[in-house]
Amino acid sequence: MKKLYPLLSVLFLIYWGCEEASEQLENEESKKSTLYNYTILDSAVQIKWSANNDVDFFSYKILRNGISIYETDNRVDTTHITSFENTYTFTIATKFLDSDTVHSNSILKHNLFYKVYVGHLGPISGNISVDDEYITSNGNDVNIFDSNGNHQWSDVIGVGAEYLNLYAEPYAISVTNNYYSASGINGWYVNPDLPGDQLSAPSTRISVVNQNQFDYSTIAYIGSLGEIVLPYSIIDYSGNLIVAGLSTIGSDGVDTDVWLYNVGLNGNGWSKSFGGSNNDEGRSVYNTQDGGFILTGFTETSDNRDVWLIKTNSDGDESWNRTFGGSSNDIGHQVIQTEDNGYAIIGETYSYGEGSDILLIKTDIQGNEEWMQTYDWSESDIGYSVYETNDGGYIITGRTNDGDNNGDIVLLKTDSEGNTENIKYFGGWGTDVGYFIQQTTDGGYGIIATYNNKVALIKTNHLGETAPRQEY
């Protein structure tokens, strides 16, 4: 028993030391003040923080980008208004009488901007990379912007002398290690193998644009005589490009069908179509967790259009399909897979009010509807892009119309059931539309939009607040 006394003493000392360290850590934490969410007031920023009730409290200090901008020894003075800057990091520091240590807490870092580039046509598609770079496209014009919204480079992708009478149709762009873009082309391809370079067929051009370079390669889908194919959406999947859109290569060759096309960069391409005797279109494709694909768009009956959700395997073969809609036209513009492996569809509906409303549908993994929400502020509201946020809710962008042939960009934040939490509008004179939205690495939101037919990039904080609009 006596031999255990030294061991017990050592254990007691270790325990006492751990308790003391734990108590010291708790005391350190209790002395910290918390910097709350800020509010943008026109050209100023209002900062709030928690009051510090420690008996040895001496002062608060606010730093922006590491430089002190405000200090007070009034413990109940927990609000400060400072000038607005697009990019900043705020830090709260608290000093105490019994120590020279400054206890810092809660760094808020945000990069806010609302930039309009008057020299570039407004995009009808876009994407944001994992590094918060912005990529926009309209027709042949591709633009790259850095995470601060600064223009890096642009390119007008040529089509070659073998194409005649071409014009760009709805355009899609995808981002991985490279920037991939797809544009629909209505025109005629000159077949050099036919006598006299006869016109052979309309074509679709898919261009691969290398990152931070002007170099690109072009892959053309050459259809049959009279065939029309238009890609609306493109993704990179395992080194291949997957395109969704519409085509006339379906059962009757007259009405359009949903088109799913594997470009086959690795030599295993294929083309699939889905549809009936009326017009059907694919507007969005997303690669699913099981290695297959999910598509949305619409299917047409003799009476109206319904949102169409199609699930395929990795070879593009249909696994199942679902339709959603009311008594009038309903269209899906984008589909994503959610964290619970279900799906969220954003689009427009004419079935539940006058004019069009934004439509948000949530389904389970089998495409069965879990809930549906519509959002109506004007006679013409359309949702083009949806993203699941870190808190399990959704952010949506699109457009709302003020009734005077003018449209505003809309930013809508919802909870996990699609209930509205916050709405912001951006715009001016003319037609302004949000086409793509994504949560950024700092917890804010990035929007790719068109402002009066010009490229617009909007970076907000988590409250949808942004900087004053600037034109370049």
Disulfide bonds with the S-S distance in Angstrom:
none
